[in-house]
Amino acid sequence: MGRWEKHTGDRTSQNSFSLITVINRQKALPINKRSVARAATEILSFLQVEWEELSIYFVTKKKIAELHEQFFNDPTETDCISFPLGDKHLGEIFVCPEVAIDYATKHNLDPSEETLLYLIHGILHLIGYDDLDPMKRREMRKMEKKCLKHLAILKNPK
């Protein structure tokens, strides 16, 4: 994907410069690009992942369905899609906040928290987690919960 907006750089805990590009191409949910970059950086640090670049796109239902069909031969909407790219560029994550809003509304959840979960899910896919078989799905869900708990502790230290 092309670069549609300016980059948001952030530093990892190891003090090496890393670049996160956050692109918001939807209007259903307000996105704070700096907060997204900080959350992604913190999760990658928590997971002890070495990386130099990551691209995060927030897209519409139409766009996520197009990507899902193009790359997975499935025309349905989905929560997120991740594309690993290489050693230095960890990859691209496409998140659909509209799907998060729909799910959150049905389950009485916070759409922003659900969108954050989708971001974490995408990061986990980039580093090798899979959710296709039940055992691997349980591992991935467990790690998602650990990541959410880590971010919650940072947000509300005791």
MOBEL-V279350 format. One record per run of one state. SS is the DSSP state (H for helix, E for strand, - for the rest). FROM is the first residue (numbers start at 1). TO is the last residue. Records with the same first field share a line. If there is no record, write none. Layout:
SS = FROM-TO + FROM-TO
//
This chain:
- = 1-7 + 12-16 + 25-32 + 47-52 + 59-60 + 73-79 + 85-88 + 96-96 + 108-110 + 127-133 + 156-158
E = 8-11 + 17-24 + 53-58 + 80-84 + 89-95
H = 33-46 + 61-72 + 97-107 + 111-126 + 134-155
//
